[in-house]
Amino acid sequence: MIHARVSTPILAAAVTAACLTPAQADDRPSVTFSKDIAPIFHEKCGTCHRPGGVAPMSLLDYKSSRPWAKSIRARVVARTMPPWHAAPSARPFKNDISLTDDEIDLIVSWVAGGSPQGDPALLPDVPDYEALARTGLPEPDLTLEYDGVWEVEPGVDEQRAFVIENTFEHDLWVKGVDYEQNSPAVHHMFLFTDPSGLGRQYQQEDERPGFLASVDGGAGTDKMMKIFFRGGGGIGGWAPGAQPLLYGEDICQRIPPGTDFLVQYHYFNQSGETQIHTPKIGLYLHDSPPPRKLEYGGPSGDTPDLLIPANDDNVETVRDWVAPEEIEILALMPHMHNLGKDMKLVAHYEDGTEETLLDVPRFDPYWQTVYEFEERVRIPKGTRLQMIAHHDNSAKNPLQLNFPPKDVGFGERADDEMVSCITIYAKTEPEKHWDNADGAGAVITDPGELAES
């Protein structure tokens, strides 16, 4: 069962619309699909709900939308669609796709009035979603693809990494990444750098494409940790719902010549069919080096002592991370698995004040959004960022994978757990080593931080 708080104006609109007599309905301005509803669907729903999109049906035209009218009303009133899970914030997010109360009221009134089409001449033009598929971003400047494919058998739950060799003889100044997902078998992924060449070696030694890669024990852990200790770093990651993030004209990640790209995928194939996956990434590039470097940090409970006891529906995890210098936060990405319930990130400033930067009261592991601030959040040195998260490891959890429930610890498999609030930031002070061109000294992210994230 879905429990959701519904605002008073929306609930009142739903009740009032349902109780209108035919005479009263005639006196109301008619809400029609063409004039009122299509603009909402095109702006807030069409990226997924379109022919060829990831959603099961299109909402771009009346014929496709009308059979779903009552279901749409129920989902928007419950605020489970569009999939936006952050509570309203004093610091707005650039990629907020939630509906306003007025938009929900229009949908409720449209359904209550019989879901009429209205005048087709009033329909807005359908947006070019191929051009908007990257949240309005242009095509990447450079697309890199693994030389081969990976066949993901049904039921597979495995971590594999693939090397995309960097053959460029000059620095790449990356200002954003498109992770080019093309398989429903991908649960999530991370993109790393590998200046050591070890990834190429491991890939040659493995009988299958790529190589076994994990951070929760075994040979895969040993391989990844050796890459990290030899200067490997992190560029970013993807989970369902994430969209490309452009860092801005003043921030980048430097990829020196000879530093390969290492794409680590968590495959979890529940489709019942073999899925063919081609590892691929798209890069947005600066023409010349900007002054600041993108970094990743934030509080994390992804450690061996993480324990989510069986049959406990509200297991709390609290972790802190202290800003090493004055920083500007670009975005936040909460990450948990199926037992994840909610997460909050609170900034505790040294003057004694505090501010909630992100509140996700209903976490969804199948739609893990990167919450991109409309304006960067400046955080003074020494500020403590505190993550408060909860897991539900009870049989009541509809996403529970274990019956009966069992104790769950840290790991990367779908039936393991993780908990972190990945903080994407840049120090306010410009970098002083961009002129160092020897490559080995150009680690993108501290490997120690990466290993813990």
Buried (B, 14 or more C-beta within 10 A) or exposed (E): EEEEEEEEEBEEBBEBBEEBEEEEBEEEEBBBBBBBBBBBBBBBBBBBBBEEBEEEBBBBBBEBBEEBBEEBBBBBBBBBBBBBBBBEBEBEBEBBBBBEEEBBBBBBBBBBBEBBBBEEEBBEEEBEBEEEBBBEBEEBBEEBEBEEEBEBEEEBBBBBBBBBBBEBEEBBBBBBBBBBBEBBBBBBBBBBBBBBBBBBBBBEEBEEBBBBBBBBEEEBBEBBBBBBEBBBBBBBBBBBBBBBBBBBEEBBBBBBBBBBBBBBBBBBBEEEEEBEBBBBBBBBBBEEBBBBBBBBBBBBBBEEEBBBEEEBBEBEBEBEBEBEEBBBBBBBBBBBBBBBBBBBBBBBEEEEEEBBBBBBBBBBBEBBBBBBBEEBBEBBEEBBBBBBBBBBBBBEBEBBBBEEBEEBEBBBBBBBBBBBBBBBBBBBEEBEEBEEEEBEEBBBBBBEBBBBB
